[in-house]
């Protein structure tokens, strides 16, 4: 049960990372691109951290 929750969290963060990267490509404003990039980096870091728990 716990392992499946960890896998779900891992996939969730990867999904949000990819989603923010796609939004970043279409963003017009530099400020928005910067915020989306920060979010993508955060979710990538969380996914890597969770991957080490698995």
Residue pairs with C-beta under 8 A, 6 or more apart in sequence:
3 54
6 50
6 53
6 54
7 54
9 46
9 50
10 47
10 50
10 51
10 54
13 43
13 44
13 46
13 47
13 50
14 43
14 47
16 39
16 43
17 40
17 43
17 44
17 47
20 36
20 37
20 39
20 40
20 43
21 36
21 40
23 36
24 33
24 36
24 37
24 40
27 33
27 36
